[in-house]
Amino acid sequence: MGAIPGSIETDQQPPMTVPLRHFVVGLAVLFVGTLVGLAVVVTDLPGFAGLSHVHLLLVGWVCVTIMGAMTQFVPVWSGVSLHSHRLASAQLVLVVVGLLGFVAALLATALSWLVPFGAILVAGFWVFAYNVARTLLSVDEWDVTERHFALALGFFVVLTVLGYLLAVDFTHPFLADLSLARQNVRGAHATAAVFGGILTTVYGALYQLGTMFTQTELHGVDEYLRAAEEVGHPVGVALLVLGRLLDAVPVARVGGVLVVLAALSIGVILARKLYEMRVAWTPMHTRYAVVAPALATWALATTPAWLSAPTAAGNTFGAAGAVHLLVLGTIGFVVFGTLYHIVPFIVWVHRYSDRLGLEPVPMIDDLYSDRLAAADGVLLASGTLGLVLAEWFDGPDAVGALSGAVICLGIVVFATNLLLVVREHSPQSLGRILAGTVGVGSTDPPTPE
């Protein structure tokens, strides 16, 4: 991963500040969300603190990072221009304003404010979905990654509709009039979010990154597993959403089985690519090495729970005790690992690519600190393991609190490492990058010589 792979079109990428500000904002919200989660364990926060914690992590960190990553890599991978740079900047403003207001309303129990802030949040996601969809429509023929991204955009639309219905129902109950139980709508919303929008994006990205940066290809059993996952996962998610929405247990059970089988397929494919890898290990590969067993373990643990009670509230994200395996061990470590490529990649292209061959320049992996990467890897892995074990064996709150604190420290080290890349190597300052969010800018000034 020391240089730019030749199969991608770096000339098609958006201005540097557009994706970077998504990642910086996402890291900030991740830290806040982790602190809120830690506070939930050690003290009693007002309002709906648990719900705030979930939204900060999944919307404010994971989804904002996904928005930045798609905005960056759909043009790069597909060789087309982003439909609109201004919409890409506007989406972040809308989502962040909507999310912060939404979380503040939950914590203050000012539930009437969920409706306007929820509308802003929905608008941000729809702008994102429209912009990326228009970009994908200019691609002649979609590959496996692009097909996953297109499906994910559809799930983002569905999950935002369901989420907004829940927000409105908080203060203006109407779901019962539609013969829909609030608990069922909540389960369908969470399913569409985590398994539809987020995991579908993650799987699509892994097909591209897992082969590109191990310098391997799908072959043999990989092709059969890919074909099974590409059909089974979206169909399974759709059935699981529908089954939970209508409390149709047989439908949800079939959907759950398909989702689990797809997860096992991805886990095996990723493990095989890491085993066949032809390049030196980097922080990206190390974190992906956590993902493969975490995803497989989650799938195996979840199978009996979803076979017996796929619509139970306690099984929304899988078997009881397996939530952190999915959210942190799988989704979290994919994001951690991918950011260790994306951020240095973007900075390197804008700062050093034009100088390659003319003067000595650092490689992409030279931009961050190996020591800090090793430190945050240990902290994040050990903290996640502590949370998983505490959840699995119903351990004391002190174990969960300590594990959360370790994860907080790991996030600080991780964010510091990436922000140092921006500060020391980016042609634009961190303040200039963030200022573009307020100004909804669409272009970068020329790179200084």
Beta strands, then each sheet from edge to edge (+ up, - down):
end
